[in-house]
Amino acid sequence: MSSLYDRDVIIRTDRLTKAFGKLVAVNDLHLQVMRGDVFGFLGPNGSGKTTTIRMLLGLIRPTAGRAILFGMDTALQLSDILQRVGAIIETPVFYPYLSALDNLRVTAAASGMMSGKSNDRRLAEVLDIVDLSAYQKLPLRKYSLGMKQRLGIAAALLHDPELVLLDEPTNGLDPAGMVEIRRLIQRLAALGKTIFLSSHILNEVQQVCNRVAILRKGNLIMQGNVNELLQGNEEIELRLDTAEECQQALQLLEKARQEDLNWISSVQQVPEKDTMLILKAPASHSSSINAYLARHQLFAAELQPRIGSLEDLYLELTTPTAGTGHTGMEALASGPIKRVVPSKKSGEGKKEEV
């Protein structure tokens, strides 16, 4: 372990790259995950998320660069790293005719855990964490997909890891199953675990993660604190009674933006809606907009603040394709790439065009 190791940095990748022949699956990746983070690792299918996780776990070797976990290089100290990591990649597999408790006993024995009272206590603890204690003697074949996913997470928790890596844990789940996994992730975070969550389900990630990184075609296009990233994506939707009033408000607010109300980033009329404006501005300033218009004898028929979302953020990153009918993760398939290279301390950095 390096003497310069920052104990608050759990994962750091330096120029991590993986190529399969001519296909570059992950390109020059710089990530930084801090202790206690619930870190969302986002991107469409084929963007390099699972390949990155496999490199972090030492399942495949990088073509170039390094993956550092707990200050240790995966190429040199993998066995020490894995003792502190629990992970699920894809759907966990268990014996369908055994109960959840017996499946965990098999997993514990296979991983080298000694049988005895302390082992039994740990099995009971992890079943309680994943909220399966009441179903621990039920044969696995009677479990729902969501219950099987939670049992997989219980197996990953047996050795009480500091870091938990989850690769698409809500894939194929119904809404109720997604809620169960979300609550479980929040429970793990409350227990002090650092969570690295790979997903393409934006709404779920926004509800549980405090920091995110976004991949597209193996390239990092954004990394940072969720709230800070979304603050710049808030809008105020403004509707006037007539098209004439809308034009007056547009001219007035555009002038105010350049003079008094410099917290307004832009003012645009909504296409095909001649009475509607969209202001790129903090939602908390909605009342100020209303008061400003009233002082100029313009009165909004409707004023609706819109809190930023990860979906909106993705669309903004890929504005060249926003009019093609693609939304969310589909829109990440093309458009300019903006990469954030994290600094050593904060994980934030300057944006570069790639």
C-alpha angles and dihedrals in degrees: 000000000000118000086225092059113137105216091209092061108082100171128023127168122192116201089326110189135174125185128182102200106302093345113096103204095177121021128199094322120192113186132164123190118185129211110275094019123141091208120195115210105196140185143112122281110290095025094119102262098127092040089055092049091049089054091049089054095045093244090127130019121241119244088221140352131035141273114212120192120180088351092302128115114237089218092060110024105028097137092054091048096050092055087067098043134078119190146177119198114185121330115341116237123220138164105276095207094053126080121249090255093051091047089055090049089055091048092048092050092047090052092052100256112153117240119240143086095310090053091049090050091052092049089052091047096053092045088053092048092055092042096242100117092108091053100039095115095045114110110254093237087071093054122106118235090257091053090050090052091051090049088052089054089049089055090051089053097052095101092043098245124200093216125045119194116197120186111202094325094176097051110136095003124135118234092270091052091050091053090051092053092046091053090047092053090050089050092052091049089052088054089059099257121146108230126205106192122188113198148138095205101103101190093053092048093050091054097051110024127083095189133027143187123201125211129195122181090341095309126114108234101171141007131174152087111327096224093047092048092049096046089074090051100059119120141188118219113210127189125189128194097244139024089242092056089047091056091048091051091047092054093042095049093043090055091045090050090059094045122021108001100053091157088076107093097189144346120213137171114235110247113252091008108093094184098048131089131183117208120197096219141117110288089226089069095062093108091050090055091050093049092047092053092046090055086059094047094256117126124195117232088201134005119185125179113214118205114218119258134194088244091058091045092055091049091050090052090054102039093146088068099035091099096050095080095256118127138184114345093001089062090058090072092087143010135079118324121229116189128197113208108201123231119233095257111032105023089234125112148149124306120243130191110238 
